[in-house]
Each structure stands twice: as C-alpha cells, then as structure tokens.
Amino acid sequence: METWELVARESIRDLVARYNSNGDSGRFDEVLALFAPEAIMEVGGAVYEGRTAIRTIFTSARSSVLEHTDRPSLRHFTATLQIDVAGPATASSRCYYQVLMAHGLDHWGRYLDDFGVIDERWCFTRRRVLTDGAIPGGWAASLPA
C-alpha cells in the first residue's frame, strides 16, 4: 500500500469521527464543513442536495429531539468501517452505526458514503443513512416513516 492511500484511509476515518462528535454536540457549521459544497445526503428516503439543504437535516433533528425528551443527549457510534480507496481523490465506505440517548439505545443502521478531495481535503460527496431498527417508544421510532 502506498503512503497516499494510508493518508486517505486515515483522513476518512477522522472525517467519520468528526461527523459524529460535531453533530452530537450541535456544532452544525463544523459538520457541514465536512461535506463537499454540492454533496448529497439521503435520509429516510429523502434526498438533500448541497450544504444548505443538508443543514436542515440537523436543525430539524435537533428540534425533534427537544420535543421528544427533556434530556437531549445523543451519541453516535460507528463500527466496522470498511474503506475502498478508488484513487488519490475518490473513495467509498460503509459502516454500522448506533445512536445512544438518555434512555439507552435508540436506533441503529448503516452509513454508505462516497468521498472526494476538495481543496486538498477529504470530504463527503454523498452520505446515505439507512436505519435498520429503532427501539419502540424511542425518538427515532416517533419519526414519520
């Protein structure tokens, strides 16, 4: 494996971790900086194109969480991150995620991601969020299908 590929893999691991920690902490500007300007994010069958549209995912989720619980704690955990580096400026990955809230495990699923290099920095070009399950009575279970 060449050095550029090792750098790409570590940059992508860091990108996924920063998405989780910044999103959970409500630092949405920092989350959006992880996306390419024209990135696409798919959640719950809806497609959001560009950073402005993607921002609405996070602001809507924050409002929904605050309506659902008086203890708005969210912690995303990812596992089994598999990265496929196609070249020096493109890659894809898939991993599992779990979301813990004050009541415990809330929901879980998979992230399917595409990445590119913009201004010498790896970023999301497409993120697909697939929810595989949710705890009855939890926050994710209360969302429209």
Secondary structure by P-SEA (a helix, b strand, c coil): ccaaaaaaaaaaaaaaaaaaaaaaacaaaaaaaacccbbbbbccccccccaaaaaaaaaaaaaaaaaccccbbbbbbbcbbbbbbcccccccccbbbbbbccccccbbbbbbbbbbbcccbbbbcbbbbbbcccccccccccccc
